[in-house]
Amino acid sequence: GKALWSKGYRQLLNNLKEYRRKKGVNLEIDVYGSGPDSALIKEEVQREGLAWSFCGPVDHAAPAIHDYKVMINPSLSDVVCTTTAEALAMGKFVVCADHPSNEFFKTFRNCFVYSSLKEFVLCLDHALAADPAPLTANDRYRLSWDAATERLYDSVYTGSRRKSKHVIDRTLADLHSKLASWRLLRDWVPLGPDDVAGGVSSRSEDTLRVKRDLKAVSMLSLSFLAVAGLALSSSLTQDDDLPTAPLRAALPRLRYNA
């Protein structure tokens, strides 16, 4: 972790001062990480007389952190904290703030969320006194990168869209077929310079008719389809169906690289 005030160190100081006041215990904790505010944080901890041990940076999978039972994450600046996910995946208790970044973690039995100093004391007391619940198979899957990729996909396309029959694709295909069948459109499209009377003496009428048909489909139909597609896209509501199979096929599986 980063040793920055913005990562929740001020909140952690206040929380543990309240714990000491309420319980009469100066709780000993180990702090991992380094950063620009390390010296200032250490000075403040010493001034308050808190029992913190600063252990410096460590790899997430280091054996030194395997034996801990509780992780406190007071940060209010994370989007989604991977350290919290890793602690839960390792079967540890997590005590964290009630914050949008922790909404996903709140669904796990081993995650205790607080929104006040009083709740922090209660959550930490419970975590210190109890044993973490074993992870279920579903919990393990939800903490995997495969599940994270699924959630990313679902945040872009809702479940109803994933089960769609591709309304836009189907409608545009029907429109293309109808436009291509209109003789008026085919006859209206002009031929190219090579198809005028002086340049086609050796060509049959059938060849010219086929070429005219192809031009009608590729020019006028394409124009109509573009306009119709824009109109359909703007008129469909959020719950309407959208083609999503290409996105699923192209979406890469995410992997975390430390």
C-alpha positions as CSV (number, residue, x, y, z in Angstrom):
1,G,0.0,0.0,0.0
2,K,0.9,3.7,-0.4
3,A,1.8,5.7,2.7
4,L,-0.4,8.7,1.9
5,W,-2.7,10.6,4.2
6,S,-5.3,10.4,1.4
7,K,-5.3,6.6,1.7
8,G,-7.0,6.8,5.1
9,Y,-4.2,7.1,7.6
10,R,-5.8,10.1,9.3
11,Q,-9.1,8.0,9.6
12,L,-7.1,5.1,10.9
13,L,-5.4,7.3,13.6
14,N,-8.8,8.6,14.8
15,N,-10.4,5.2,14.7
16,L,-7.7,3.5,16.8
17,K,-7.6,6.5,19.2
18,E,-11.3,5.9,19.8
19,Y,-10.8,2.2,20.2
20,R,-8.1,2.9,22.9
21,R,-10.5,5.3,24.6
22,K,-13.4,3.0,24.6
23,K,-11.7,-0.3,25.3
24,G,-8.7,0.8,27.3
25,V,-6.4,-1.1,24.9
26,N,-3.6,0.5,22.8
27,L,-4.0,-2.0,20.0
28,E,-0.8,-3.1,18.3
29,I,-1.0,-3.1,14.5
30,D,1.5,-3.7,11.7
31,V,1.5,-1.2,8.9
32,Y,2.7,-2.2,5.4
33,G,3.6,0.2,2.6
34,S,5.7,3.2,1.8
35,G,5.2,6.6,0.3
36,P,5.8,10.3,0.4
37,D,3.9,10.8,3.7
38,S,5.7,8.0,5.6
39,A,7.8,10.3,7.8
40,L,4.8,12.5,8.7
41,I,2.6,9.6,9.5
42,K,5.2,8.1,11.8
43,E,5.7,11.4,13.6
44,E,1.9,11.7,14.2
45,V,1.7,8.1,15.4
46,Q,4.5,8.7,17.9
47,R,2.9,11.9,19.1
48,E,-0.3,10.1,19.8
49,G,1.4,7.2,21.5
50,L,-0.2,4.6,19.3
51,A,1.4,1.1,19.0
52,W,2.0,0.9,15.3
53,S,4.9,-1.0,13.7
54,F,5.9,0.2,10.3
55,C,7.0,-2.8,8.2
56,G,7.7,-1.1,4.9
57,P,6.6,-2.4,1.5
58,V,5.9,-6.1,0.9
59,D,4.7,-8.2,-1.9
60,H,1.0,-9.1,-1.8
61,A,1.8,-12.8,-1.6
62,A,4.7,-12.6,0.9
63,P,4.6,-15.3,3.6
64,A,5.0,-12.6,6.2
65,I,1.3,-11.6,5.8
66,H,-0.2,-15.1,5.8
67,D,-0.7,-15.4,9.5
68,Y,-2.7,-12.3,10.0
69,K,-6.4,-12.7,10.8
70,V,-7.7,-9.1,10.4
71,M,-7.0,-6.4,7.8
72,I,-8.2,-2.8,8.4
73,N,-8.7,-0.7,5.3
74,P,-10.0,2.8,6.2
75,S,-9.3,4.3,2.7
76,L,-12.0,6.5,1.2
77,S,-10.1,7.2,-2.1
78,D,-10.1,3.7,-3.7
79,V,-12.2,2.7,-6.7
80,V,-12.0,-1.0,-5.9
81,C,-9.2,-2.0,-3.5
82,T,-7.4,-5.1,-4.8
83,T,-5.8,-5.5,-1.4
84,T,-9.2,-5.9,0.2
85,A,-10.1,-8.5,-2.4
86,E,-6.9,-10.4,-1.8
87,A,-7.4,-10.4,2.0
88,L,-10.9,-11.8,1.6
89,A,-9.6,-14.4,-0.9
90,M,-7.0,-15.4,1.7
91,G,-9.8,-16.1,4.3
92,K,-9.1,-13.0,6.5
93,F,-11.5,-10.6,8.2
94,V,-11.6,-7.2,6.6
95,V,-12.8,-4.1,8.5
96,C,-13.4,-1.2,6.1
97,A,-15.4,2.0,5.8
98,D,-18.9,2.3,4.4
99,H,-18.0,3.7,1.0
100,P,-19.0,3.1,-2.6
101,S,-15.7,1.5,-3.3
102,N,-16.6,-1.2,-0.8
103,E,-20.1,-2.0,-2.0
104,F,-18.9,-5.3,-3.6
105,F,-17.0,-6.4,-0.5
106,K,-20.0,-5.8,1.8
107,T,-21.6,-8.9,0.3
108,F,-19.0,-11.2,1.9
109,R,-19.5,-12.6,5.4
110,N,-15.9,-11.8,6.5
111,C,-16.2,-8.1,5.6
112,F,-17.3,-5.8,8.4
113,V,-18.3,-2.3,7.3
114,Y,-18.5,0.7,9.6
115,S,-19.9,4.2,9.2
116,S,-19.0,5.8,12.6
117,L,-16.3,5.5,15.3
118,K,-18.7,3.5,17.4
119,E,-19.3,1.0,14.6
120,F,-15.6,0.7,14.0
121,V,-15.0,-0.3,17.6
122,L,-17.8,-2.9,17.4
123,C,-16.5,-4.3,14.0
124,L,-12.9,-4.6,15.2
125,D,-13.9,-6.2,18.5
126,H,-16.0,-8.8,16.6
127,A,-13.2,-9.5,14.1
128,L,-10.6,-10.0,16.9
129,A,-12.9,-12.3,18.9
130,A,-14.2,-14.5,16.1
131,D,-12.8,-16.8,13.4
132,P,-13.3,-16.0,9.7
133,A,-16.0,-18.1,8.0
134,P,-14.6,-20.5,5.4
135,L,-15.0,-19.2,1.8
136,T,-17.7,-20.9,-0.2
137,A,-17.0,-22.0,-3.8
138,N,-19.2,-19.1,-5.0
139,D,-17.2,-16.6,-2.9
140,R,-14.0,-17.9,-4.4
141,Y,-15.4,-17.5,-7.9
142,R,-16.7,-14.0,-7.2
143,L,-13.1,-13.0,-6.1
144,S,-11.6,-14.3,-9.3
145,W,-10.6,-12.2,-12.3
146,D,-13.0,-14.2,-14.5
147,A,-15.9,-13.0,-12.3
148,A,-14.5,-9.5,-12.4
149,T,-14.5,-9.6,-16.2
150,E,-18.1,-10.8,-16.1
151,R,-19.1,-7.9,-13.9
152,L,-17.3,-5.4,-16.2
153,Y,-19.3,-6.9,-19.1
154,D,-22.5,-6.7,-17.2
155,S,-21.9,-3.0,-16.3
156,V,-21.8,-2.2,-20.0
157,Y,-24.6,-4.5,-21.2
158,T,-27.4,-5.5,-18.9
159,G,-28.7,-9.0,-18.7
160,S,-31.7,-8.2,-20.8
161,R,-29.5,-7.0,-23.6
162,R,-27.3,-10.0,-23.5
163,K,-30.4,-12.2,-24.2
164,S,-31.6,-10.0,-27.0
165,K,-32.6,-11.1,-30.5
166,H,-30.6,-8.3,-32.0
167,V,-33.5,-6.0,-32.9
168,I,-31.3,-3.5,-34.8
169,D,-29.5,-6.2,-36.8
170,R,-32.8,-7.8,-37.7
171,T,-34.6,-4.6,-38.6
172,L,-31.7,-3.3,-40.8
173,A,-31.4,-6.6,-42.6
174,D,-35.2,-6.6,-43.4
175,L,-34.9,-3.0,-44.6
176,H,-31.9,-3.8,-46.8
177,S,-33.9,-6.7,-48.4
178,K,-36.9,-4.5,-49.1
179,L,-34.8,-1.6,-50.6
180,A,-32.9,-4.0,-52.8
181,S,-36.2,-5.3,-54.2
182,W,-37.5,-2.0,-55.4
183,R,-37.2,-1.7,-59.1
184,L,-37.6,2.1,-58.9
185,L,-34.4,2.5,-56.8
186,R,-32.4,0.1,-59.1
187,D,-33.4,1.9,-62.2
188,W,-32.8,5.3,-60.7
189,V,-29.1,4.7,-59.9
190,P,-26.9,5.9,-62.8
191,L,-24.3,3.6,-64.4
192,G,-20.7,4.3,-64.4
193,P,-18.7,6.0,-67.2
194,D,-17.7,2.5,-68.6
195,D,-21.3,1.5,-68.9
196,V,-22.5,4.3,-71.3
197,A,-23.4,3.3,-74.8
198,G,-20.0,4.0,-76.4
199,G,-18.2,1.7,-74.0
200,V,-20.4,-1.4,-73.7
201,S,-20.9,-2.6,-77.2
202,S,-19.8,-6.1,-76.3
203,R,-21.9,-6.3,-73.1
204,S,-25.3,-7.9,-72.9
205,E,-28.3,-6.3,-71.4
206,D,-28.3,-8.9,-68.6
207,T,-24.8,-7.9,-67.6
208,L,-25.8,-4.2,-67.4
209,R,-28.9,-5.1,-65.4
210,V,-26.9,-7.1,-62.8
211,K,-24.4,-4.3,-62.5
212,R,-27.2,-1.7,-62.0
213,D,-28.8,-3.9,-59.3
214,L,-25.5,-4.2,-57.4
215,K,-24.9,-0.5,-57.5
216,A,-28.4,0.2,-56.2
217,V,-27.8,-2.1,-53.3
218,S,-24.3,-0.8,-52.5
219,M,-25.1,2.9,-52.8
220,L,-28.7,3.9,-52.2
221,S,-29.5,1.0,-49.8
222,L,-26.5,1.8,-47.8
223,S,-27.5,5.4,-47.4
224,F,-31.0,4.4,-46.4
225,L,-29.7,1.9,-43.9
226,A,-27.4,4.5,-42.3
227,V,-30.2,6.9,-41.8
228,A,-32.5,4.1,-40.5
229,G,-29.9,2.8,-38.2
230,L,-29.4,6.2,-36.6
231,A,-33.1,6.6,-36.1
232,L,-33.5,3.2,-34.5
233,S,-30.5,3.7,-32.2
234,S,-31.9,7.0,-30.9
235,S,-35.4,5.7,-30.4
236,L,-34.6,2.5,-28.6
237,T,-34.9,2.6,-24.8
238,Q,-32.2,1.4,-22.5
239,D,-33.9,-2.0,-22.1
240,D,-34.1,-2.6,-25.9
241,D,-32.0,-5.3,-27.4
242,L,-28.5,-4.7,-28.7
243,P,-26.1,-7.0,-30.5
244,T,-23.5,-7.9,-27.9
245,A,-21.9,-11.2,-29.1
246,P,-19.0,-9.4,-30.9
247,L,-18.1,-7.6,-27.7
248,R,-18.1,-10.8,-25.6
249,A,-15.9,-12.5,-28.2
250,A,-13.4,-9.5,-28.2
251,L,-13.4,-8.8,-24.5
252,P,-10.1,-10.0,-23.1
253,R,-9.8,-11.8,-19.8
254,L,-8.3,-9.4,-17.3
255,R,-5.2,-10.3,-15.3
256,Y,-3.6,-8.4,-12.5
257,N,0.1,-7.7,-12.8
258,A,1.8,-6.3,-9.7
